Amino acid sequence: MGMVPETDRVRVPSVSLVPFLLVTFVIAWGILGLYILLPGRMEAAFGQLTGQHPLFYLAVWAPAIAAIAIITLDLGVAGLRGYLARLWLWRCSRAWWVFLLIGIPGVFYAGSALKGNTLSELFPFSSFPALLAALFLGAIKGPVEELGWRGFALPLLQRKLAPVWAALVLGVIWGLWHLPAFLLSGTQQSAWAFTPFFAGTIAISIIMTALFNASRGSILLAAFLHFQMMNPVWPDAQPYDSGLFLVVAVLIVFLNRRTMFSREGAVGEVVISSRYERAGGEAE
């Protein structure tokens, strides 16, 4: 599917952002919070929480679960199909594809060089099957979040705010949502410092917002960017990668200052409405 006209949408109420955030935080913070407050009981009942534990995946998928549930309740299955149609939007400029395929790895290798571990982590896998397994697990974890953050929350925020401000607000929310993972041993985040991660999350939110609008609301490209940010092939560059992505974010805002500071052309709808309307749904 190519670009879809902005008028060909069905409207999810702006107030839906409130239950979305409530469900997203209750699921994720509820699971991780129980492991923080009641570690003995939770481990006895469900086992030790790691980055590959089913409950950790459930926490990570909370934004997607919230978005899908709200859209289905508001607009039914046909509305959900219109929302998921954003997964087939893939077109953007060549410059964005160069950034996705070359620029992001370049940032990680530059950060790794600053950290001094590039040569020691050229191929951190024991075998090719181990690499494939890591890529698969990475693809079904963090990128799924984008069904909620960019696919649902960002368009609602952009109805009231210019993209740059919507990106900052969502970046702060997104960063704080990760906080419990930093307080819990066994997670990848527990080995990182929260402050540079938080700053990097805001930077990535800005970059993703520019890409989301440039692709006319592609969840697919937002998810791919998210995957590239956690691609296990790239070397560990924490916390230097966060600083470098802040520089990239500032550069992207400058290059796209006309669109980033104006709501004109920003994607403000969650659902592509053509399929919904053909199925007999009614737009608000």
N, C-alpha and C positions, 0 to 999 in steps of 0.2 A: 504494500500500500504506500502511496506517495503522500504528499502534503494534503491536508484536509482543510477546506475553507473554515475560517473561524466562526462563521455564522451557522455552520452545520453542526450544532452542539445541542445537548440537552443539559439543563442546569441542575446541578446539585446545590442545595441551599448553603449559603455561606456559613450559617450557624452550625453546619455539620462539622466544622473544624473543632468545635468544643468536644463533642463525644468522641471524635477521632483521637484527640490528644488524651482524653481520659482513658479510653480503652488501651491505647498504645502504652501509656505509662503504667496502668494497673497490671497489665500482663507482664511486661518486662521487669518493672521494679518489684512486682509482687513475687515473681519467681526468684529473682536474685536477692531480694530483701529477706525472704525466708531462709535462704542459704546463709546469709550474713548473720541474721538474728538467731536462727535455730539450726546451726550447722550439724549438730549431732543427730537430731531427729530427721532432718532432710536427707542426710547421707545414709542413715539407717533405712529410710523408706525408699529412696530413689537412687542411691549411690552417689559417689563424689561427682561434683559438677565440674566438667571440663568444657573446652571449646567445642567438643564433638558430642556432648551429651544431648539427648533429644529435648530435654527441657531448655537447654541453652538455645537450641534452634528455635523452639517455640517463642522464647523471649525475643530473639532477633527478628522473627517473622511478625512480631506484634503490629508494626505499622501496616503491613500488608493485610493481616487479618482484620484490623479495624476498618481499613478502607473498603475491603471487599464486603464486609458485613453491612456497613452503612449504606453503600451503593445498592446492594441487593434489597435491603429493607426499604429504601426510598424509591427505587426505580425498577426493582424486579430483575429477573434473569436477563431480559433484553437490554436493560440499562447496563448491567454488568458486562455484557458482551461489547457494548459500545465503549466502555471504559477499557476493557482488555484489548480493544482494537489498537490502542496506543502502543501496544507491544510490537506492532508491525510497522510503525513509523521508523524509518531508518535514514532518511535523507538529511544531509547537512552539508556544509561547504567542505571543500577539500582541506582547508586549513584546520577544521575541527578534526577530520579524520587523521591528519598528520599529528595533531596533538594527542589524540587518543592512542594511536599506534606507536608513535615515536617519542613524542614530548613527555608523556608520563613516565615511561621507562627511563628516559634521559634524566628526569628529576631524581628518580630513585638511585640511579648509578652515580649521579653527582653528589647526592647526599651521602651515599655510602662511601664515596671517595673522601669526603670531608670527615667521615667517621673513622676511616682507615680500615675498612673490612671488605672492600670490593673483591680483592683477589681471593680471600678466604671463603667467599660465598658465591662463587660463579655458578655452581650447580649443587645446591644444598639437598640433594636427594640421593638415596642409596641405589635407586633403579628407575628405569623409565615407567614401570607400573606405579611406583610410588609418586612420581610426578603427575601422572594422569589422575590418580586418586586425589592428590592435593588440589589439582585444578578443578575437579568435579565438586569437591566439598566447598571450595571457595566460591564456585559459581552458584551454588544453591543456598548460600548463607547470606552474607551481607547484601549482595545485589537485589535480593528479594525485598529488602527494605524499601527500595525505590518505588514499589507499587503504592506505598503510603506517603513517603516524604515528598518526592517530586510528582508522582502521579496523582496525588490527592491534595495534600496540604499546600503545596506551592501555588497551584492555580487559585485556590481560595484566598490565599494571602495576596496574590497579585491583583485581585479585584479591588483592593483598597490601597495597596502600596506599590510604588515603583519597584521593578525587579531587584535593584540593588538593596533596597530596604527589606523587601520580602526575603531575600537571600540571607541577610544578616539576622533577621528574626528567626527564620527557620534554622539557621546554623547554630544559634545559641540553644534553641530547643533541642536540636539534634545532638549537640555536644553534651548537654546536661543529661539527656536520656541515657547516654553511655556510662554515666558516673558510677552506678553500682558495680559494673564489671571491673572497675579499677580497685574496688575495695574487696574483691573476692579472689582468693588464690585459686589457681587452676585455669584462669582465663588468660588469653593472650595479653589483654590490656593491663593485667596486674603487674606486668614487668615494665610498663611504660609510665612516664610522668604525665599527669593529667593536663597540666597547663599547656605544654606545646601541642598535645593532641587536640585540646579544645580550640586553640588558635588555628590549627590545621583544619579542623572540622568546619569552622566558619569560612576559611579560605576555599575549601572544596565546595561548600554550599554555594558560594558566589560563582565558582566555575561551572558547577552543574546547572545553576539557574540560567546562565548565559547560553549553555548548550541546549537546555530544555526549550528555551524560547526560539533559538536559532533552528531547531529541528521541528518546530511547531508542536511541541509537547510530546516528544518521544520518550516513553518509559524505557524502551529498549536501550537507547543510547545512554540514558542516565544510569541504568543498571550496568551497562558495559563499562562506563567510566568508574563506577563503584568497584566493579571487579578488578579493573586495572589498578585501583588504589590498594587492593589487598592481594594482588596476584602473587602467589608464592614463589614465582620464578625470580621476581625482583629482589635484590639484596636488602637486608635490614638497614634502613637509613634514619631511624628514629634517633633524636628528634629533629635532625637536620632537614628531613624532607618537609616537615611542617613549615619551617621558615622559608624554604624554597617555594612551596605552594602559595604562601602568602604573597611572595613577589609575583608569582604567576597570576594570582587573583587580581592584584592591583593593575598589572599590565592588561589583563582581559577587560577590566572595568574601563580603563583608559581607552582601549581600542574600540570598545563597544559603548562608549559613554552616551551616545545619542539614544540607544535603546535601553540601556541599563537604568537611566534616570527618568524614563518616561513609561507610562503604562500603555501607551499606544503600541499595539503589536504584541504585547505580552500575553501569554496564554493564561486565560482566566477561567477556563472551563475544564471540568474533569472528564466528561463523557462525550465521545463522538456520537452524535445523535442519529445519524442516518439509519443505522440498523435498528435502533430503538423505535424510531418512528414507523419504519416499515412493519415492525412487529405489533403495532397498535398502541404504543405507549404515548403518553401526552407530556409534552414539555411544559415546564412552569412558565 
